[in-house]
Amino acid sequence: MATGRKIYRSNDRLIGGVCSGIAEYLDIDPTIFRIGYALLTLCTAFSGVLLYLLLWIVIPPKA
């Protein structure tokens, strides 16, 4: 079931716009998502850093 929504890196960015882009897609506050992502990264021996870099490459920027 396609909704027509696509995920983009946001222009409201701190580093690459990945977290805020995902937060916009999920319709949640970007700050809450960033805090959750940081905690997840700490709990997974910093593997979230690698995931962030991969998503930065894969997710297109917002035009």
C-alpha positions, 0 to 999 in steps of 0.5 A: 500500500503506497502512501506517496510519502518519501523519506528525505534528509531534512534541511533542519540539520545538525550534521547531515539531516538524517535524524530530522528527515526520519523524524519528519517522515515519522511525524515526531519531534526531531529532538526526541528522535535525536535523543533516542538515536544517541541513546541507541548508539551508546547502547550498541557500542557506537554501531549507530555511527556507521548506520548514520553514515550509511543513511547519509549516503543512501537517503537523498537530500530534500530539494 
